[in-house]
Amino acid sequence: MENKQELDWSSLGFGYHPTHYNVRCYWRDGAWGELEVSDSEMITIPMAATSLHYGQEAFEGLKAFRGRDGKVRVFRPEENAARLQSTCRGILMPELPTERFLEAIDRVLELNKDFIPPYESGASLYIRPLLIGLGKQVGIAPANEYLFLVFVTPVGAYFKTGFRPSPMAIMRGYDRAAPLGTGTYKVGGNYAASLKSGVLAHELGYSAVIYLDAKEKLYIDECGPANFFGIRENTYITPKSSSILPSVTNKSLMQLAQDMGLKVEQRPVHVDELATFEEAGACGTAAVISPILRVDDLDEHKQYIISKDGNPGPISTALYERLRAIQYGDYPDEHGWVRLYESL
Ligand SMILES: *Cc1c(COP(=O)(O)O)cnc(C)c1O
């Protein structure tokens, strides 16, 4: 295991880097047990576990930031706890209580505080909770045992060379989720469904695929693993759909947009509206906002230029800076979003 002395914060990407400990909690005989600490990065599970065969697997993603004041802040972990509970209801896994989720986050941060990057680095500590079916089943049924675990890994600043717009593509030959399927749940299966198109898009030079609704292919769903928003006439517009993952970042940006005096609309967004946006972006924990340069519709051979000068728009930039400032403690936490650790 490496020590932080050996870590070069500035060269970190978004990859897995081992840390000291992870925390685990088992659900057996109808109840969640106590939190356990492990120094192993391995888990041993039955080969007939439902997570391996039938996709009973949920995850979450959030970050801890060290501020200029040295204090550590985790952004809206209660939202992740609630979303994990929603995912559990969606794929018939036992819900982990919010208090236990927060206790696990507190514990894993305390145990790995050496890996929380310094303020100046622009890096952060990514927190990855995971909940999987462990019980053995061959017939299709929910498991009778589950494992919840949380590991952390330091990740670099997302925009190493500054906050830059990138091109995205529409490819109607692929869907990541169906309207009444699992798109609203943070499950690995949705990612399996999006891997092929995501890799293809990268090979073609795009940063992400913009998925349209699977039924009509008329409305914007998501940008790969991030929500979509567009800006037009002082309005923040983001899709409402039964197949997108409710992003904590998007929810926060909607509030900040309102705070900044923008109108906010959450409604179906027709693909033709791409031609009318003054700015657009993908949003999620990893990047906060990835501004969109242009969208190439590879099926209809159309191109929507979003950023005329290649730069992020003023509203996207203001939203990005405000959210980052709240996360790092550089702007007042007016909405009570931050879980603060005075001495980590
Ligand atoms: C996790 C995720 C997001 C982003 O959610 P945040 O809570 O903002 O990180 C968006 N779309 C999908 C499909 C996701 O899995």
PDBQT file of the ligand as one rigid body, heavy atoms in Angstrom, charges set to zero:
ROOT
HETATM    1  C1  LIG A 401     -24.162   9.040 -11.685  1.00  0.00    +0.000 C 
HETATM    2  C2  LIG A 401     -24.829   9.419 -12.954  1.00  0.00    +0.000 A 
HETATM    3  C3  LIG A 401     -25.067  10.762 -13.296  1.00  0.00    +0.000 A 
HETATM    4  C4  LIG A 401     -24.563  11.924 -12.494  1.00  0.00    +0.000 C 
HETATM    5  O1  LIG A 401     -25.108  12.003 -11.220  1.00  0.00    +0.000 OA
HETATM    6  P1  LIG A 401     -24.405  12.894 -10.122  1.00  0.00    +0.000 P 
HETATM    7  O2  LIG A 401     -25.196  12.580  -8.889  1.00  0.00    +0.000 OA
HETATM    8  O3  LIG A 401     -24.529  14.288 -10.531  1.00  0.00    +0.000 OA
HETATM    9  O4  LIG A 401     -22.990  12.442 -10.050  1.00  0.00    +0.000 OA
HETATM   10  C5  LIG A 401     -25.759  11.020 -14.460  1.00  0.00    +0.000 A 
HETATM   11  N1  LIG A 401     -26.165  10.033 -15.288  1.00  0.00    +0.000 NA
HETATM   12  C6  LIG A 401     -25.940   8.737 -14.987  1.00  0.00    +0.000 A 
HETATM   13  C7  LIG A 401     -26.411   7.701 -15.933  1.00  0.00    +0.000 C 
HETATM   14  C8  LIG A 401     -25.268   8.384 -13.821  1.00  0.00    +0.000 A 
HETATM   15  O5  LIG A 401     -25.042   7.103 -13.551  1.00  0.00    +0.000 OA
ENDROOT
TORSDOF 0
